């Protein structure tokens, strides 16, 4: 990677607390709590359980199972905080995607390795009204089982001393367009405290998601 490319990548991977200002929070709210929530309520009859488990502080990472492209805005819509996601650095090379992701509070990440800037950005989030949102399965998975779980999110929890908030999602994989034809259920579990035992945190998350969704936890991915 050239020095210019490295500088560009660093500009989008390191987010200072002031980046997450009221205008960006307002933009996220309009997109997720208004536009998406209308669809979730009208088409998918969204039901949310466990809001009382959401910590009042920002010292936690949201970790949800992943079924659909609806999952990121869904998690944002059910939270009372801004949720920032990591996006692969290549997406920031597209001008429109860069603008869209910037306004949604996302930041660039190298999927091959966890950079210092990523850890610093997650730590900076705790000084704002935002938290990190992540999908430990990496990509969308078929419903019925929790598989291909990687341990990067637990490593982040350890490095940043953040707890893990498990969120179980069911129903987003079914594409529905007519009112009241779908059903999405979101269940928010109890916080998993951070520890030095990374694999232990991963397994606690998997077991929590299994309890929240009814899907079978298959363990960590072999290549973590």
C-alpha positions as CSV (number, residue, x, y, z in Angstrom):
1,X,0.0,0.0,0.0
2,X,1.4,3.4,-1.0
3,X,1.9,6.1,1.6
4,X,-1.0,8.1,0.1
5,X,-3.3,5.1,0.3
6,X,-2.2,4.5,3.9
7,X,-3.0,8.1,4.8
8,X,-6.4,7.8,3.2
9,X,-7.2,4.6,5.0
10,X,-6.1,6.0,8.3
11,X,-8.4,9.0,7.8
12,X,-11.3,6.6,7.8
13,X,-10.2,4.1,10.3
14,X,-9.4,6.5,13.2
15,X,-12.4,8.4,14.5
16,X,-12.0,11.0,17.2
17,X,-14.9,11.5,19.7
18,X,-15.8,14.8,18.0
19,X,-16.5,13.0,14.8
20,X,-19.7,11.5,16.4
21,X,-21.4,14.9,16.7
22,X,-25.1,15.7,16.9
23,X,-25.6,16.1,13.2
24,X,-24.3,12.6,12.5
25,X,-26.5,11.3,15.3
26,X,-29.5,13.0,13.8
27,X,-28.8,11.6,10.3
28,X,-28.5,8.1,11.7
29,X,-31.7,8.6,13.7
30,X,-33.7,9.7,10.6
31,X,-32.4,6.8,8.5
32,X,-32.9,4.0,11.1
33,X,-35.5,5.2,13.6
34,X,-37.8,6.7,11.0
35,X,-37.4,5.3,7.5
36,X,-36.3,1.8,8.5
37,X,-38.5,1.6,11.6
38,X,-41.6,2.3,9.5
39,X,-40.8,-0.9,7.4
40,X,-39.9,-2.9,10.5
41,X,-43.2,-2.0,12.2
42,X,-45.5,-2.0,9.2
43,X,-44.2,-5.0,7.2
44,X,-42.3,-7.1,9.8
45,X,-44.4,-6.5,13.0
46,X,-41.2,-6.0,14.9
47,X,-41.1,-7.1,18.5
48,X,-38.2,-6.2,20.9
49,X,-37.5,-7.8,24.2
50,X,-34.8,-7.1,26.8
51,X,-34.3,-3.4,26.5
52,X,-33.7,-3.3,30.2
53,X,-30.5,-5.2,29.6
54,X,-29.0,-2.2,27.7
55,X,-26.3,-0.6,29.9
56,X,-26.7,3.0,30.7
57,X,-23.0,3.6,30.0
58,X,-21.1,3.2,26.7
59,X,-18.5,0.6,27.9
60,X,-19.8,-2.2,25.8
61,X,-19.8,-3.7,22.3
62,X,-23.0,-4.9,20.6
63,X,-22.6,-8.4,19.1
64,X,-25.6,-9.8,17.1
65,X,-26.2,-12.8,14.9
66,X,-26.4,-12.0,11.2
67,X,-29.1,-13.2,8.8
68,X,-29.8,-10.3,6.4
69,X,-28.7,-6.8,5.1
70,X,-31.6,-5.6,7.3
71,X,-29.7,-6.5,10.5
72,X,-27.4,-3.4,10.7
73,X,-30.2,-0.8,10.5
74,X,-32.4,-3.0,12.7
75,X,-29.8,-3.0,15.6
76,X,-29.5,0.8,15.2
77,X,-33.3,1.2,15.3
78,X,-33.8,-0.7,18.5
79,X,-31.0,1.0,20.4
80,X,-31.2,4.3,22.3
81,X,-27.6,5.1,21.3
82,X,-25.8,5.6,18.1
83,X,-24.3,2.4,16.7
84,X,-21.0,2.6,14.7
85,X,-20.0,-0.3,12.5
86,X,-16.7,-1.4,11.0
87,X,-16.7,-1.5,7.2
88,X,-14.1,-3.0,5.0
89,X,-11.6,-0.4,3.8
90,X,-12.3,-1.0,0.1
91,X,-15.8,0.5,0.5
92,X,-14.3,3.9,1.3
93,X,-12.7,4.0,-2.2
94,X,-16.2,4.7,-3.7
95,X,-17.1,8.4,-3.3
96,X,-20.8,7.8,-2.6
97,X,-20.2,4.9,-0.2
98,X,-17.6,6.9,1.6
99,X,-20.1,9.8,2.1
100,X,-22.9,7.4,3.2
101,X,-20.7,5.4,5.6
102,X,-19.1,8.6,7.0
103,X,-22.5,10.0,7.8
104,X,-23.7,6.7,9.4
105,X,-20.6,6.8,11.7
106,X,-18.9,3.8,10.2
107,X,-15.1,3.4,10.1
108,X,-12.7,1.5,7.9
109,X,-11.1,-1.7,9.0
110,X,-8.5,-4.1,7.4
111,X,-10.1,-7.5,7.6
112,X,-6.6,-9.2,7.6
113,X,-5.5,-7.6,10.8
114,X,-6.8,-5.5,13.7
115,X,-5.1,-2.2,13.6
116,X,-4.2,0.2,16.4
117,X,-6.5,2.8,14.9
118,X,-9.4,0.4,15.2
119,X,-8.8,-0.2,18.9
120,X,-8.4,3.6,19.5
121,X,-11.7,4.3,17.6
122,X,-13.6,1.8,19.7
123,X,-12.1,3.4,22.9
124,X,-13.1,6.8,21.6
125,X,-16.7,5.7,21.2
126,X,-17.0,5.3,24.9
127,X,-16.6,9.0,25.3
128,X,-19.6,9.7,23.0
129,X,-23.2,8.6,22.9
130,X,-22.3,5.8,20.5
131,X,-21.2,2.2,20.8
132,X,-19.6,-0.3,18.4
133,X,-21.9,-2.8,16.6
134,X,-20.4,-6.0,15.2
135,X,-21.5,-9.3,13.7
136,X,-19.1,-12.0,15.0
137,X,-20.2,-14.4,12.1
138,X,-18.7,-11.9,9.6
139,X,-21.2,-12.6,6.9
140,X,-24.8,-13.5,6.7
141,X,-25.7,-17.0,7.8
142,X,-28.6,-19.3,7.3
143,X,-31.1,-19.4,10.2
144,X,-31.1,-22.4,12.5
145,X,-27.5,-22.4,13.6
146,X,-24.8,-20.1,14.9
147,X,-21.7,-21.0,13.0
148,X,-18.5,-19.5,11.5
149,X,-18.0,-17.3,14.6
150,X,-14.7,-15.5,14.7
151,X,-13.1,-14.2,17.9
152,X,-12.1,-10.7,16.8
153,X,-15.0,-9.1,18.7
154,X,-13.9,-10.8,21.9
155,X,-10.3,-9.6,21.3
156,X,-11.7,-6.1,20.9
157,X,-13.6,-6.4,24.1
158,X,-10.5,-7.5,26.0
159,X,-8.3,-4.7,24.4
160,X,-10.9,-1.9,25.1
161,X,-12.2,-3.3,28.4
162,X,-15.7,-3.3,27.0
163,X,-18.5,-5.8,27.9
164,X,-20.4,-7.6,25.1
165,X,-24.1,-7.1,24.7
166,X,-25.6,-10.2,22.8
167,X,-28.5,-9.5,20.5
168,X,-30.5,-12.3,19.0
169,X,-32.3,-11.7,15.7
170,X,-34.9,-13.9,13.9
171,X,-37.0,-13.2,10.9
172,X,-34.9,-10.7,8.9
173,X,-33.9,-13.3,6.3
174,X,-37.5,-13.4,4.9
175,X,-38.0,-10.8,2.3
176,X,-41.4,-9.3,2.7
177,X,-43.1,-6.3,1.0
178,X,-46.7,-6.4,1.9
179,X,-47.9,-5.0,5.3
180,X,-48.0,-7.4,8.2
181,X,-46.6,-10.3,6.2
182,X,-43.3,-10.7,8.1
183,X,-42.2,-11.2,11.7
184,X,-39.0,-9.9,13.2
185,X,-38.1,-10.7,16.8
186,X,-35.1,-9.0,18.6
187,X,-34.1,-10.3,22.0
188,X,-31.4,-8.4,23.9
189,X,-29.5,-10.5,26.4
190,X,-27.5,-9.7,29.6
191,X,-24.1,-8.1,29.3
192,X,-21.1,-10.5,29.1
193,X,-18.3,-8.9,31.1
194,X,-14.9,-8.6,29.4
195,X,-12.1,-10.9,30.5
196,X,-8.7,-12.2,29.5
197,X,-10.3,-15.4,28.4
198,X,-11.1,-14.6,24.7
199,X,-12.4,-18.0,23.8
200,X,-14.5,-18.1,26.9
201,X,-16.2,-14.8,25.9
202,X,-16.8,-16.1,22.4
203,X,-18.5,-19.3,23.8
204,X,-20.6,-17.3,26.3
205,X,-21.8,-15.1,23.4
206,X,-22.6,-18.2,21.2
207,X,-24.6,-19.8,24.1
208,X,-26.4,-16.5,24.8
209,X,-27.4,-16.2,21.1
210,X,-28.5,-19.8,21.1
211,X,-30.8,-19.0,24.1
212,X,-32.1,-15.8,22.5
213,X,-32.8,-17.2,19.0
214,X,-33.3,-20.9,19.4
215,X,-30.5,-21.5,16.8
216,X,-27.9,-24.1,17.6
217,X,-24.4,-22.8,18.5
218,X,-21.8,-24.7,16.5
219,X,-18.7,-23.1,18.1
220,X,-15.9,-20.9,16.8
221,X,-14.7,-20.9,13.2
222,X,-11.6,-23.0,12.7
223,X,-9.7,-20.1,11.1
224,X,-9.8,-17.4,13.8
